[in-house]
Amino acid sequence: MKQSYPPVTTATKKIAKRLIEMAKQDQLVRDKYLSKSGKKYLDQMSKVDEMNRKEFKRIFKQTGLITSEYGEEAQMAAFLIVQHMPREEVELMKEYLSLMRKNMTGYPPNIYAMLTDRVRNWEGKKQLYGTQFVSVEGKENIYKMKDIYKPKEVDKRRLEIGLEPLEVYMDNLAKEKGVTLIS
């Protein structure tokens, strides 16, 4: 059965367009930050994140979860903005994750896993799906996986939500990003 959605309005299109613009700025500054001379972009990245956070909170208050009626690109944009929020915004992140859990239409399972792991990390808990890494100090392009809750069960949890085994994920991510990932 095909799912029906409310008609796309001018307001919906405007919000979607703005979210996509915000996410492009997010990714642009992160690409610079992750480059070899990236550390000088940390302040710029913080400013973009702060502006995006303030605007997203306003949008979220108005719309709630960015559902598939906004389009896949806007959904992904909203996810990126929420994913890059700082620890002090964990309650908003949890609220967004809770709404996402209730309506996964349009959200791939890796997005759910990433936000779940980020929220757990911000709460001081171990991640469930193995999506979060931290750079190894003094080592360029080497990232270590943050601790996983019951690591022997991670592949089972990943499979339950439609993800590939952790080892496959890490291999693919390392190739895609051109980095070394260690567990």
Order of alpha helices (4+ residues) and beta strands (2+ residues): alpha-alpha-alpha-alpha-alpha-beta-beta-alpha-alpha-beta
